[in-house]
Amino acid sequence: MVPHRLSAGLDVGVGFCVYICVRVRVCVCVRRLSKLVFYAGAFQSWMQSLETEPQQFDRVLSSMCTEPHPAARAAAERFLAANPGDPGTYQQVAELEQRAVELLGRVASLSEPAGYITSGGTESNLQALRIARNRSATDDPNVVAPTSVHFSVRKAADVLNLELRTAPTTDHRADPAAMAELVDRDTVCVIGVAGSTEYGAVDPIPAIADLAADADGDPTCHVDAAWGGFHLPFTDHDWSFADAPVDTMTIDPHKAGQAAIPAGGLLVRSPAMLDALAVDTPYLETTSQASLTGTRSGAGVASAAAALAELWPAGYRAAHERAQDNAAWLADALRERGHAVVEPTLPLVAAELPGSTVEQLRERGWRITTTRRGAVRIVCLPHVTRSMLRSFVADLDWF
Ligand SMILES: Cc1ncc(COP(=O)(O)O)c(C=O)c1O
């Protein structure tokens, strides 16, 4: 028999152990529960972040992209899973790409349209320079461009190991005489910009093409009309394949072409020029590929084809005229308020505003950027309406 006191002691001991066990279990449970609550909360906010609405365009004034046309949006959604990088397997989207290139060729007056829908102007510029480098025999290649050239050319030169030589501009336009001084027998490409990103300037493309034609190293003439290409057909500027012996061109449907991103465009004067880009692709149904990326966006290609089919030429003309009117109105409004304005060649207004005003406008939600020289640049893309510009000017008056 266990003595009474001992048994009481044992009871207390057992009770204490049970108490400790229960407490530990409760603690573990509470900790697990709080972890669960934490993860559930984190999961919920992650899900909510996925449901975040994209930005509105009602205060976006400096972007080179715009809202896609409804036809382009619908086409993009239909072809989300198609891969134009494998045209043998994805034949429908490959046909749409041919159609897009054909229509882009019409925009740029290219008689035998060849090229492809890229991921954007950066890829188009890079591929144009790759063509130029690959068809040349020099082992010390350089490229000559005006200082106004888009920074994507700097990236391309870096990737392709090309020396980029830039010549000063006059009134924001390329100066062919200044460029001529930089051209030598190792020059593989001479670049002109038809619609510069900072000032909307159009370089003298025929003079730049002549520079290429006269150079010893037989360089290509590349025109970067990434944004300007959808405005220039409705102006008197000489910029296209019909206006000069241009070899390659960047012209991006996902800018003023109103296609969904990503839809850039590379055009080449003759289909054979693409051979300089071709690599073997043994495991695909088609065994050669000229594009830079392998798998590509079917959405971008389909949306480019849809936007071009819908808008070329009447829709683009109407968009250009509206944009040019808006640019002229804004330029006048800013001049009346005493700001220096660069006369808009294309629908892009560059104006001198005090830095503090620019900051205040940004704080009020206006998405505006400045050029390297500090001018505010407003790009009149289709989403930029007159009433938007009126409220921008009203905000400006307020400061
Ligand atoms: C003239 C020009 N070229 C090239 C590019 C690069 O295009 P992306 O941003 O589509 O690569 C831009 C972009 O704004 C541009 O304005």
The ligand as an ORCA input file, in Angstrom:
! r2SCAN-3c Opt
* xyz 0 1
  C      12.758     56.403    -80.936
  C      12.745     55.213    -80.013
  N      13.457     54.126    -80.317
  C      13.477     53.040    -79.529
  C      12.742     52.995    -78.365
  C      12.783     51.762    -77.480
  O      11.560     51.109    -77.578
  P      11.088     50.038    -76.480
  O      10.945     50.788    -75.210
  O       9.796     49.544    -77.044
  O      12.120     48.985    -76.423
  C      11.975     54.112    -78.005
  C      11.192     54.100    -76.765
  O      10.496     55.011    -76.427
  C      11.961     55.242    -78.847
  O      11.254     56.340    -78.552
*
